[in-house]
Amino acid sequence: MTKYDASSIKILEGLEAVRKRPGMYIGSTDKKGLHHLVWEIVDNAIDEIINGFGDTIHITINKDESITISDNGRGVPIGMHESGKSTPEVIYTVLHAGGKFETSGYKVSGGLHGVGASVVNALSKKMDVTIYTDGKISNIRFCNGGVVESPLKTIGETKKTGTTVTFLPDYEMFKQSSFSYTTIVERMQESAFLLPNLTVIIKDEADNKEAKFHYENGLVSFVEYINEGKKVLHKVINYNGTKNDIEVNIAMQYSESYNENIMSFVNNVKTSDGGSHEVGFKTGITKAFNDYAKNNNLIKGNSGGNLNGEDVREGLSAVISLKIPERMLQFEGQTKGKLGTPEARSITESITYESLKFFLEENKEIALLILDKAMKSKIAREAARKAREAARKGTGKNSKERILSEKLTKATGKDYSKNELFLVEGDSAGGSAKTHRNRETQAILPLRGKVLNCEKASTHDIESNAELKQIEYAIGAGLGADFDPKDSNYGKVIIMTDADVDGSHIQILLITFFYRFMRPLIEAGMLYIANPPLYSIEVGNKGKIYIADDNELEEKKKTMKGNYKIQRFKGLGEMNADELYETTMDPQNRRLMRVNLTDAALAEKRIHLLMGDKVEPRKEWINENVDFTLEDDFRK
């Protein structure tokens, strides 16, 4: 029996804990975790700029796969710390050390945990920090996860201020990952939108690429960027205000689309899960539009005539940015994805209501345009609700539940979190999947052909479409604003199509549907794409080896000896039922790709570009950017 006593308890000293359990500090050691290191250093530079020190950030991806981040803020303090070490050594080697724990250092800050710089050092082979402050140029270097290689020393004189950090990640931890110029450009463009006084310059030395961002109009430019290519109803509405030391800045614009796109930030940190400020904003605009409509006799005074939030937000793109002092800042969860500060709700609601009320009174033509759209949304929403209720009760003339009962092969298990819904291309593959599924956990819904392009579809359009209606009922968690992933009948929804162009198109159409009408399903990490093999190789009586794609086939052929037979699968229907299960459905062998949403603004633009009705911009983007390499590929 294994001994378990006081000697079994290990205390991890200094940064050793970070190297032992990196996922606890940066989430993962994949591509996302690698870039988290960049954001930690960048956030320090941004905090300087938010607080009025400096205006420029330079980021360079170096040829040796290290990265350099420079700012022209105040520069890290270089005096001796009370611990007896130099202040830079403390900042870059001690967890929970930093100026953000003292209110005199930063009035507003996005990074509150104080672990950023030291965690980056812990997960790096090398780190070099050069500091420009107090008329001096100072330097300190680290190696092998935070070991001081060269203590702080003065290496020159200067009149400028700022900090330059170069670090080389320990790629033994970040295997098969590298810095992405595109990922960094997209994130830093977002920061430039949020901070009108910020200039960001990003360079990639290996590929000789460079980007520069500076937006004088801040959030107005951000909303224009999101709505680029859409038919908008008016110029961007921008308003701001400050109450109880909370600064609110909001930009919003309506387009002819049916989709709502709200992005929110606090102290330059994206609150992807919303929070009190988003609730306040939504309440404020709903109240403002309803009051305007009542005061102008556009709707009845009773509650039955009121517009609800979904109606008011149809076609709305908005960016909410708050600056909140540290003493008041509350996030829910470690990822800082949801704002919990109670005061933010009432303050955002009040500023939104008063600002929008004034705008609508002064801009009657725009007010009527938006209200007309909202009222049409209300009519369509109520019609769709009645159709859903009739279909669920089986009273409708063309009850979709009857169609669903014929198509869907349900899972028998009652633990919905473990159940999986396979959306399968074609009746033939659907039949094979039904034959060799795990009956307890796997449900099969065959789809015929390509579904509706939902980029310009309304909820009413979905209610009228048999294929999408079947998906809605099968998942059972609602649609649009009513959708709640907690009510889903399945923990995983898996798109399973042929490994060809038509199959890829069906995937895109379905992803567009989920993004537009069941987006929380994607945000909850519940939508997947199955990756069936493209080839099988049969070697004598040794059985078959399954190959994912052409590249893997060429590599495998180099190692093959003797006679062997290669078969290319033209589609899922070509596989035997047991082959389909073994390669594409069995959790022990299959390869799934999770559909992630990491940049909401970019996703909005890309979906509209690729699925909208403008052909030339789509052709141009595809020619320049299409890469069929699968990311986030893993077995589950």
VENRAQUI-V141852 format. One record per run of one state. SS is the DSSP state (hx for helix, st for strand, lp for the rest). FROM is the first residue (numbers start at 1). TO is the last residue. If there is no record, write none. Layout:
BEGIN
ss:SS from:FROM to:TO
ss:SS from:FROM to:TO
END
This chain:
BEGIN
ss:lp from:1 to:5
ss:hx from:6 to:8
ss:lp from:9 to:15
ss:hx from:16 to:20
ss:lp from:21 to:22
ss:hx from:23 to:26
ss:lp from:27 to:30
ss:hx from:31 to:50
ss:lp from:51 to:55
ss:st from:56 to:61
ss:lp from:62 to:66
ss:st from:67 to:71
ss:lp from:72 to:79
ss:st from:80 to:80
ss:lp from:81 to:85
ss:st from:86 to:86
ss:hx from:87 to:93
ss:lp from:94 to:98
ss:hx from:99 to:101
ss:lp from:102 to:115
ss:hx from:116 to:122
ss:lp from:123 to:123
ss:st from:124 to:133
ss:lp from:134 to:135
ss:st from:136 to:143
ss:lp from:144 to:146
ss:st from:147 to:157
ss:lp from:158 to:161
ss:st from:162 to:169
ss:lp from:170 to:180
ss:hx from:181 to:194
ss:lp from:195 to:198
ss:st from:199 to:204
ss:lp from:205 to:208
ss:st from:209 to:213
ss:lp from:214 to:218
ss:hx from:219 to:226
ss:lp from:227 to:231
ss:st from:232 to:232
ss:lp from:233 to:236
ss:st from:237 to:243
ss:lp from:244 to:245
ss:st from:246 to:255
ss:lp from:256 to:260
ss:st from:261 to:266
ss:lp from:267 to:268
ss:st from:269 to:270
ss:lp from:271 to:274
ss:st from:275 to:275
ss:hx from:276 to:295
ss:lp from:296 to:302
ss:hx from:303 to:305
ss:lp from:306 to:308
ss:hx from:309 to:313
ss:lp from:314 to:315
ss:st from:316 to:323
ss:lp from:324 to:325
ss:hx from:326 to:328
ss:lp from:329 to:330
ss:st from:331 to:332
ss:lp from:333 to:337
ss:st from:338 to:339
ss:lp from:340 to:341
ss:hx from:342 to:362
ss:lp from:363 to:363
ss:hx from:364 to:393
ss:lp from:394 to:399
ss:hx from:400 to:407
ss:st from:408 to:409
ss:lp from:410 to:415
ss:hx from:416 to:418
ss:lp from:419 to:419
ss:st from:420 to:425
ss:lp from:426 to:426
ss:hx from:427 to:435
ss:lp from:436 to:441
ss:st from:442 to:447
ss:lp from:448 to:453
ss:hx from:454 to:456
ss:lp from:457 to:458
ss:hx from:459 to:463
ss:lp from:464 to:465
ss:hx from:466 to:475
ss:lp from:476 to:479
ss:hx from:480 to:482
ss:lp from:483 to:484
ss:hx from:485 to:487
ss:lp from:488 to:491
ss:st from:492 to:496
ss:lp from:497 to:500
ss:hx from:501 to:517
ss:lp from:518 to:518
ss:hx from:519 to:523
ss:lp from:524 to:526
ss:st from:527 to:530
ss:lp from:531 to:534
ss:st from:535 to:538
ss:lp from:539 to:543
ss:st from:544 to:547
ss:lp from:548 to:549
ss:hx from:550 to:559
ss:lp from:560 to:564
ss:st from:565 to:568
ss:lp from:569 to:571
ss:hx from:572 to:574
ss:lp from:575 to:576
ss:hx from:577 to:585
ss:lp from:586 to:591
ss:st from:592 to:594
ss:lp from:595 to:599
ss:hx from:600 to:611
ss:lp from:612 to:614
ss:hx from:615 to:625
ss:lp from:626 to:632
ss:st from:633 to:634
ss:lp from:635 to:636
END
